[in-house]
């Protein structure tokens, strides 16, 4: 079962109403409290979910923070799609229950868990009782799946370099090894007729390379050549294996099978050791003839390809005319032969293949338009896209392939994301949706900032949009300290959804008397192709003007105090924060995370060169002067603003040496600066303790330099908070 939903969905417990509770009319109005850093960290999230085939029940994994262990751990929950209270099915505070899935015939579900150190497969009845472990692999289980007819259960297990597939009866039993392939199984899935299993595997394994690493000779070979991985199938009756693809030019990835079982679409990733992430093409395999056809030949990434329910069409999304950073379109191919179609017409927003309509005549896309996500229906006949949902919110709709159930993820500025169910007829009316979850009900007790969508004119007369989060207790005419938050990407955007991230945490600022400004500057997504591409070749100039004119607009409205301005951002938001540092001294404090300061050195340091070549119109060897011209380091002597710098130690996207260069320059110039390096962290901070440090350090930096408080970061206070939280958990 696959649910097509584009987002990470936040989910939580239902608020229990006790028999002693007062009626609504009798309850006194409780004073609301400001949101805290701990509230942000303690938000609950769903990792995976599955709908029963009859559409009556939803299983989901909910993760919670365990401060004693310093990690998130997930449990399995069960909820009726008719509405009602979610029921917790597993109770392991420091173990992870993952990947819940229904047995096709119902009455049973499976999940993976590391209760026995290595991850094993467990089966459990939905009416309760103890989960039953049905595997005992010494290296742990990788994944599992029932056949569509429910007659067999398959799972993969073993070390990655030796992994194989095993079979057992659907309710558990003695496992029998199915594959004995010479090389490990990387990916696998059941055939539609349940008579075979498709899998991918490398053509060879370098045993000497494995042995030298086992012996401690673990030096890293940069861009080490890898053998291609190809597609195979194994017959369940004869146990015979059959190779379906071959060749040295590509590795098979992202496999999709048509419902009639005749076609397989897959991504072929270049095996060139120096290939980039966009060096892949789309292929189509006819299982009746064995013929493989290459469908694309370009320098863009094809995404979200999916066969229609009647198996007549293959749809995927790609940049218009296969030109980088143009508006994403849907390309439609009749698999039996015929002309390509490009959808939709006259629509300047990015579309993707979220799911197909049951009649195979409509493709649905969860699309960003300005500060909102909405569902659009796109007819394959070539008509115009029709907007289905029209909320000032982030709305994502997915369809369960087995039951046909429509699952909605909804969040707005005042409500964390929740799950809903709807019929097709009521999809456009949220009042008619059936709410399945109340995520993080404690938010209802918190003092939140009010969102306002604002628009202003930039220096070239273009209308720019963004979000203003007003401080709690906002009074018109009173000026407030303003924190300007710059989003990453840059082809991204701020949207009307609940802020529960350590990256923005706007309600903490609002609860402490700050206004927050989130501009969707030039280069952002959701405003059309020209708007997004306009910064190519002119990276900072116009976008910086977009941001600053937005600040001026809020000063003119008598909301922002011009003498109390702060700026923060991560990744591309860090790039713009660094540019602001050397462009103006209007800001009292800056917090910059994973931001570039020297585009020349970054080109070789980063794991992605293609985006730099797009924005700076070539490689640095071809366009040296432009790379230097937009490098904040060139102008660093103009820096005056106290600057807090953040970097993950193992960040490959914007590596730590960029932070080293910025910090050294500011130290030598006598600009107040602090530099935090997060051990072993990549481009984002996955460790909850580091997330806490980032928020508290950043907030305290603004408190010190904007409000004049003496302390920057009080470690005693932070440790006290953690100690109290751990005590409460126990």
N, C-alpha and C positions, 0 to 999 in steps of 0.2 A: 504494500500500500504506500502510495506517495501522496502527500498533501502539498500542493503548490502554493506556498505562502512566502512572500519576500519580506522577511524581517525577523529579528530576534524577538520572540514574544515573551513579555513579562507576565507572570501568572502567580497566584498565591492562594492562601486559604480563604474560605468563606468566614465572615464574621458570625460567630455563634450568638444567638439571642436566647438568653436564659429565661426561665419562667418567672424570675423575679423582676425582669425588666419593666420599666414604666412604659405606658403608652406614649406615643409621639407627643400628644398634647400635654402630657404631664411632665415631660422631661425638661429640666432647666437647660438653657443654652450654655454649654461649657466653653470656657475661654480656650482659644486655640493657641498652640505653642509653635515657636519657630522650628523649622526643619534643622536637623543636626547632621554633622558628617557621618555619624554612626547610622542615622536613618538611610543615608545614601548607600552605604556599604551593605546594610542589612536588607536591601530590596531583594525580592525573590524572583527567580527567572525560570522559565520552562526551557528544557533542552530538546525534547523530542515528544511526539504524540502520535496516537493511532486511533482511528475510529473503527468500531466493530462493523462487520459487513452489513448488519441490519440497520446501521446508522443510529442505534439507540444509546451507545455508550462511547465515552471518550477516555482514553488513557493518556496520561501525560507525566513527564518527569519534572519535578520542581526542585530547584537547587536553593539551598540556604547557606548562609555564612556560619562557619564554625571557627570562632576566634581562637580557641585553644589550639586547633590544628593549623590555623591560618589559611584555610582553604574553603571552597564551596563543595558541598556534598548534596547529592540528589536523592529523592525518594519518589516512589510511584504513587499517583493519585488517580482516582476513578470518579467520573461525574456523568450523570445522565444528560443526554442532549435535549431532554425535555425541560431541563432546569432543575435546580435543587442544590443540595450541599455536596461539595466535593469530599470524598472519603479517602483518607490516607491509607494506603495498602501496605507500605513497607516502613520500617522504623529503624534505620541504621544511621546514627548521627555522624559517624566518621567513615562511612563507606558509600560508594556510588552505585545506585541502581540506575541503569541506563537502557535506552533503546526499547521501550515497552512495545509489544506487538501482539495483536489478537490472533488466536487460532482461528482459521477461516470458518469453522463450524460453530464457533462461540463456546462459552462456558469455560474458557481457559485462556490465559495469556502468558507470554514469556518475557523475560528481561535479562540483561547482563548485569553482574555485580562482582565486586572484588572482595567479597566477605572472606574468602579463603586465600587472601593475598593476590593470587592470579584471578583474572576475571573469568567467571564461569556462567553457564546458562542455567537459569532457574525458571520453573513453571509454577503457576499459581492460579487458583480459582478466584473469580471476581466476587464470590460471596464470602471470601475471607479464608482464614486458616493459614498455616505456615507455607512459605514458598518451598518448593522441592528442587534441590540441585540435581541436574540430570547429566552434567558433564564433569569430568575430572582430568582435564588436560593439564599437564605439568607446566606448560607455557601459556595457558590461558586461551579463551575463545575470542576470536576476532569479531565475528558477526554471525547472525543466524536468520533463517527465513523459512516459513512453511511454503510448500508448493501451493499453487492457486487452488487445486482441488482438495487440499488439506490432508492428503494421504501420506505425506512424508515431511520430515523436518531435516533441513540441512544446516550445517554450521562449518565455519572455517576455524582452524586452530593451528598452533605451533609458532615457532619463531618466524619473524617476517621472512628470513632467508630460506625457510623450509616449509612454509605454511601450505596446508592441503585442506580438502573438503571431506567432511564426514556426513553420513546419513544415519537417521534413527527413526523409529516409529513416531507418529505425530504427537503422542502424549508422553514421550520419553521412553527410553529402553536402551538396550545394548547398541552402542554406536559401531558402525562399520565404515572403514575408510573407503571413500569413493575414488578420489584421485590419487594417483601415485606418479604425478608428473615429475619430470626430471628437474624442473625448476619451480620456484614457489608460485603459489596462486596470489595474484595481486587484487583482482576484482572478480566477482562472480554474481550470477543471477539465474533464476529458473527460466526455462523456456515457457512459452504460453501454453503448450500442450502438456507440460509437466513430465515429459518423457526424457528430457535432457537438461543439462546445466551449461550455460555459457561461462567462460572464464578467460581472463587475460593472464599472461605469464611471460617473463623475459625469455629471450631465445637462449640465453646462457647465463651462468653465474661464475664470476671469477673467484674460484675457491682460494687461490693464493692471496687475493685481496682480503677475503674474510679472515684467513688464518693470520695474516700479518697484523690485523687489528686486534685479534684475540690475544696475540703475543705481546701487545703493548706498542707495536709500531704503528701508532694511530695518527701519523702525520696526515694532513689534509691536502689532497691534490685539487687545486682550483679548476673548476669546469672539467672534472674527471669524466671521461667518456663512459656512457652507459649503453648496454645492449638494448635493442628495441624490444618492447613488450607487444605481443600479438594476441589475437582473439582465437579461442578454441571452443570446442563443445565436446561434452562427454555424454554418451548414451547410457541411461541408467540401467537398461537391461543387459546390454552386451559389455558395458564398461569400456567400450572403444572410444578413443579420443580422435578428434578430427580438427586439423588446423583450418581456420577460416580466413586468416589474413597472413601476409608475409612481406618481407622486404626490409631494407635497411634505412629507408627514408623517413619513417614515422613510427611513433609509439601509439598504440590504441588507448584512448581515454574516453570517459564520459559516454558510455554506451546506452542507447535507447532502442527498445524493441517495439515494433508495431503490434497492435492488438490481434491482428490476424496471423501473427507469427511468421510472416514472410520476409519482412524487412528489418535490418538493423542499421541504425545511424550511429556514427561515432566520430569523435574528434581524433584526428591524427596529428600528434605533436611532433615537431621536428626533432630528429635525433642528433642534429648538429650540436656538438658540445658547447658552441658559443651562441646557440639560438636564444632568442628572447621569449618572453611570455606570450607574445602575440604571433609567434611563428608556429601556427597550427592551422589546419584546414578541416573542412567537414567532408565526410565520406558516407556513401550509402552501399550497403551489402545486400544483394538479392540472395536469400537463402535457398531459393529453388534452383538457381543456376550457379551460385558461388561467385558471381561477378561483383567486383568492387569498383564503384565509380567515384572519382573525386568530384565533389560538387562546387568547391570554392578554390580560389587561387588569389590571395590578397595579403595585405599586411595589417589586418585588423582581427579582432577576436570575435568569433561567432558564439552566441550564448543561448542557453535555454531552449535547445531544439527539442521538439515534441511532435509525435505523430498524432493525427486526428483520430477520433474514436472509430471512424469507418476505415482507417488505415489507407486512405487515398492520398493524404497530404502530409508533407513534412514542413513544419514551420520553425524558423529560428530568427533571432534578432542579430543585427550587425549595424555598424555605422553606415549611414546613407551613402550609396555608391561605393561602399567599402573604403571610405576615406576617413582617416583618423579624426575623431572628435566631432564629426558631423552628427546630426540628430539620429538616434537609433531608430531603425525601421524594422518591420517584420518582413522577412522573405519567405515566400510560399512556393513549394515545389510539388507538382503532381508526380508522385513516385512511379506511376505507371508510364510516365512520359508526357511531355508537354512544356508549355512556356512558364517561366518564372513569373511570379507576381510580387510587387512591392507594396506593402500596406503600412499605414493608411495614407490617403492623399490629403494634402492641405492641412497637415497637423504638425506643428513645430515643437512637439514635446517628445521625449524619449519613450518608446514603447518596447515591451518585451512579451514573450509568450508565457503568461502566468498559468493559464489553463485553457482548454478548449470547451466550447459549448457541447452539449450532448448530441446536437444534430450535425456536428462537424461543419457548420456554416459560419461560426463566430469564434473569434479568438478574444480572450479577455486579458487585459493588461493592467497591472497595478502601476500607476503612473504619477510621477511628481509634477505638479503644476503650481508654481510659486511656492507658498509655504505649506501646501497641503498635498497629501497622497490620496488619490481617488481611483476607483475602478472604472475602466473604459471598455466598452464592447466594440470590437472591430470586425465588421463583416468581411468575409473573404471575397465577396463579390466586387469589392473595391469601393464601397460607400464610405462615408465619413465616420470617424470615431464618435461614439455616443457615450457621454458621461453618465455612469450609473449611480455612483455615490457622490454627494456634494456637501461634505461636512468640512468645517474648519478644524481639521483633525488629521491624524495619520490613520487611514483606513486601508487595510490589506485584506483581500479576499482570496481564499484558496478553496479548491475542490478536491475532496477525497475521491480517488479514482475507483475504489471498490464500491462504496456505498452511495456516491454521488452527493454526499453531504457538503454544504457550503459552510466553511468555517471562516469567521471574520475576526481579525485582530484590530482592536480599536484603542486609540489613545488620543487624548487632547491635553491642553496645557494644565488642566486641573485633575486629570485622572490617569493613573498608570495604565498600561495596556491590559485589556481584558479580552477574553474569548467570547464570541457570540455565535449563534446558529441562525440561519435564515433560509427561507424558501426563495426561489427565483423571483416570485411575484412581489415579495416584500423587501427585496434587497436594497431598494432605494430609500426605505423609510426606517431609520434606526429605532423608532418607537415600537416597531413591530418585531424587532429581533429578540431572540431568546438569549438572555445573558446566562453564561455558564459559570463565570468566575467573578469574584470581587478581589482584584489584586491589591495586596497590601492595604487593607482597610484602615490601617492606622494613619494613612495619609489624610483621611477625612478629619483628623484631629489637628492637623498642622496648618500653620499660617503660611499661605502661599502667595507668591507674587502674581499679579494679574497681567496676562499677555495682551498686547495690542499689535496688530499688523500695521506698520507705518510705511509711508512712501515719501520720497523726497527727490529733488532734482540734483543731479551731479553737475560737475563743471561743464560738461558738454550738453547739458539740457536733458539727458536721459533720465527717465524715472527709475529709481532704484527702490527695492523693497527689502524690508527686514522686520525683525521682531523687537519690540520694547517690552521688557518685563519690569513692571512698576514695583517699587518697594511696598511692603506690607504697610497698610495705613496711609497710602499715597494721598497727598493733598495737592491739588492743582495750584501752581504759583509758588510752591516751595521747591527749592533746588536741592538736588541730591547728588552724592558722589556717583559717578557713572563708571561701570566696568564694561569695556568693549570686548566682546568675545568674537574671535575670528575663526570660522570653521576651516577644517582641513579640505583636502581634495587636490586642487581647488574646485574640481567639478563635483561639488556636493552642495548642500544647502541646509540652513536651519529651517525647521518645520514646526507646525502646531502640534507638538506632542509633549508628554510629560518629561520633565528633566530629572532623570534618575541616574545620571552618569557622573563619575568622578571628573570627567572632562569639562563639564559646564556647571553643574549643581547650582542652578540659578536661584532656587528658592532659599538657599542659605544666605546668599547675598541679599535677596529681597527681605528676608526676615531680620537682617542686620542693617537696614536702612540704605542699601544701595539700589540704584536702578541698573539694569543690565541691557545692553544693546547688542543685538545679533544681526549684523548686516549681511545680506546676500549680494556681495560685491560682484563686479564684472568677472566672468570666469565661472560663476556658480551654475549649477544645474537647475532646471525647472523654469527657465525663462527664454528658451529658444536657442537655436543653433548659433546665431550671430553673437548673442550675449555671452555664451560660454566660450566661443573661440576667439573673442576679441582681444584677449590678453596674449595670444600667441605672437611673439615678436615684439611685444610691448608689455612685459610681464607685470611690472609693479605700478606704473604711472597712473593709468586710469582707474584701476581697482583701488589704489590708495586714495585717490580723489573721491571715489564712491563712499569709502569708509569715513573719511574726514568730513565730507559734506553732510553725512548722516549725523555725525557728532554735532556739527554746527546747527543742524536742524533741531536737535533736542535741546541745545542751549537756547536757541531762539524761542522755543516753546516754553522756556523757563522750567524745564525739568532737570537738565544736567547742570551741575556746578562746574563752570569752566576751569576752576582752580583745583578740582578734585577728580581728575580723570585717570583711569587705569586701563591697561590692555593686557589680554591674555590670548593664547592660541597654541595649538599643537599641530605638528606636521606643516601643511601649507599655512595654517594659522600661525605657526611659529615663524615661517618665512616672512609673512606680512608684519608680525610683531618686530622682527629684526629690522625690516625696512623702516618701520615707524621709528625705531630707536635712532636711526641715522638721518631721519627726514624732518623731525620736529622735536621740540622740547616741551610741548604742551602737556604731555602726560607725566604724572608724578611717579608712576611705577609701571613696570612691564614684567610679565611672566611669560617666558618663551620656552616652549617644549618641542624638542625634535625639529628645530628650525635650521634651515640652511643659512650660512653666512658667506660661504665661498663656493660659488657654482663651479669654478674650475676644478677644485680638489674634490668636490662632491661627485662629479661626473664619474670618476673612477672608483670612488668609495661605495656608491650606492648599488643596490641590486637591480635597479631599473634605469636604463639610459634613455629609453624611447621617449618617455614623457619630457625629459629635458630637451631632447632634440626637437620635439614639437614646439614647446614653449619658447625655446631660444633659437629656433630656425636653423638647426644643424648641430654638428658636433663642435666641441670647443676648439678643435684643431682647424675647423673651417670658419668658425665665427667667434674667435677669441675675444675680440673687443666687446661684443654684446654680452658674453658671459661675465666679463669683468664689470661692465657698465651696470649690471643689475645685481652685483654682489655687494651686500651691505658692508663687507670688510673694507672695500675700497673707500668708503666714507666714514669709517669707524671713528675718526677724530672728531666728528660732529656729535657723537653720542654723549648725552648728559644724564639720561634717565636711569635711576636705580633699576637694575635688571636681575631677575631671578631666572636661572637657566636650569632646564630639566633634560636629561637624556637617559635612555635605556642603554645599559652597558653592551648589550648584544643586538642593538638596533641595526638592521641591514638596510632599511629604506633610507633613513637619514642617520648615518653612523655617528658615533660619539665624537670623533675628531672634529666635527663641525662645532660641537659645544666647547671643545678644548680651544679652538681658534678664537671663538667669541670671548670666552672667559679670560684667556690670556690678554687679549687686546684691552678689555675693560679694566683688568687689574693694572696693566701698565699705564693706562690713561687716568687712573684714579677715580673711575666711575664706580659707585657702590654696586657691588654684585655678589651674588651667592650662586653656587653651582651644585646641583644635586644629581648624582649618578645612581641609577637604580640597578643593583646587581642582577645579572643574567636576564634582564628584561629586553624583549624585542621592541618593535615600534610602538606598541601599546603596553600598558601596565596590567598584567594579569594577576599579580599578587595583591591580595586585598590590603595587606599592611602598607605596601607601596602606594596604593591608591589613596589610603588614608593620609599618608605623609604628604603626597602631592597636594591634596586639597588643603590640609591645614597649613602647609608651608606657603602655598600660594595666597590663601586668604589672609594669613598673618602678614605677608609681604605688603599687601594692599592696606591693611590696618595700620602698619607702621608708617608707610610713606605717604598715604593719603589722609589718614586720620590722626597721625602723629603719636601712635602708641609706641611705647619703648620696646616691648618684646617683638622679636621676629618669629621665632619658632620655639615654643615652650615644650621641651621633651618631657618634662615631669607631668605636665597636664595631659599630654597625649598618652603616656604610659598609664596614668591614673584612669583615663577613660577606658583603655583596653582592659585594665584589671577589673574594673567594674562590670564590663560586658562579659568577660570570661566567668566572673563570679555568678552573674545572673544566669548564664547558660547552665552552670552546674546546679 
